[in-house]
Amino acid sequence: MKVLITGAAGFIGSNLSRSYIKQGHQVLGVDDFSTSSRNSRHFSKLVDGDNFSFFEMGIEEPEALRYYQRFVGNIDLILNF
């Protein structure tokens, strides 16, 4: 299953991402770091792992909508944090 998680660098988003990855799913993480940090230990472990792709931007940005539209057909679950 392919999962899109917004807020993936935050505490909840990063832990949920890790859980889905451990279950064998592919995760596309999105975050603009407005309330999180690139240096958080939870997020840094994800970036180095398999089955995790990351896109840095806010979901309100116009290019984000175009980016998501390309993947929406392939995404099985969207979670927003």
C-alpha positions as CSV (number, residue, x, y, z in Angstrom):
1,M,0.0,0.0,0.0
2,K,1.2,3.6,-0.7
3,V,0.6,6.1,2.1
4,L,0.9,9.9,1.9
5,I,1.5,11.4,5.3
6,T,1.6,15.2,5.7
7,G,3.4,16.5,8.7
8,A,5.8,13.5,8.3
9,A,8.6,15.2,10.2
10,G,6.6,15.8,13.3
11,F,6.3,13.4,16.2
12,I,3.0,11.8,15.2
13,G,3.7,11.8,11.5
14,S,7.2,10.3,11.8
15,N,6.1,7.6,14.2
16,L,3.2,6.7,12.0
17,S,5.4,6.6,9.0
18,R,7.8,4.3,10.7
19,S,4.9,2.0,11.6
20,Y,3.6,1.8,8.0
21,I,7.2,1.1,6.7
22,K,7.7,-1.7,9.2
23,Q,4.5,-3.2,7.9
24,G,6.0,-3.2,4.4
25,H,4.2,-0.2,3.0
26,Q,5.6,2.7,0.9
27,V,5.4,6.1,2.5
28,L,5.5,9.5,0.8
29,G,6.2,12.0,3.6
30,V,5.4,15.7,3.2
31,D,6.3,18.5,5.6
32,D,7.2,22.2,5.4
33,F,9.0,22.1,8.8
34,S,6.9,25.0,10.1
35,T,6.3,23.1,13.4
36,S,9.0,20.4,13.2
37,S,12.7,20.1,12.6
38,R,14.9,18.4,10.1
39,N,17.2,17.4,12.9
40,S,14.6,15.5,15.0
41,R,15.7,11.9,15.7
42,H,12.4,10.5,14.6
43,F,12.5,12.1,11.2
44,S,16.3,11.6,10.6
45,K,15.8,7.8,11.0
46,L,13.1,7.8,8.3
47,V,15.2,9.7,5.7
48,D,17.9,7.1,5.8
49,G,15.5,4.2,5.4
50,D,13.9,2.3,2.6
51,N,10.3,2.7,1.4
52,F,10.3,6.4,2.4
53,S,10.2,9.3,0.0
54,F,10.1,12.8,1.3
55,F,8.9,16.1,-0.3
56,E,9.6,19.4,1.5
57,M,6.7,21.8,1.0
58,G,3.4,22.9,2.5
59,I,0.2,21.4,1.3
60,E,-1.2,24.9,0.5
61,E,1.5,25.7,-2.1
62,P,0.3,25.6,-5.7
63,E,3.0,23.2,-6.9
64,A,2.1,20.8,-4.1
65,L,-1.3,20.3,-5.6
66,R,0.2,19.5,-9.0
67,Y,2.6,17.1,-7.4
68,Y,-0.1,15.3,-5.4
69,Q,-2.3,15.1,-8.5
70,R,0.4,13.1,-10.3
71,F,0.5,10.6,-7.4
72,V,-3.2,10.5,-6.2
73,G,-4.0,7.6,-8.5
74,N,-1.3,5.6,-6.9
75,I,-1.9,6.5,-3.2
76,D,-4.1,4.2,-1.2
77,L,-4.3,6.3,2.0
78,I,-3.8,10.0,2.9
79,L,-3.1,11.0,6.5
80,N,-2.8,14.7,7.5
81,F,-1.1,15.8,10.7
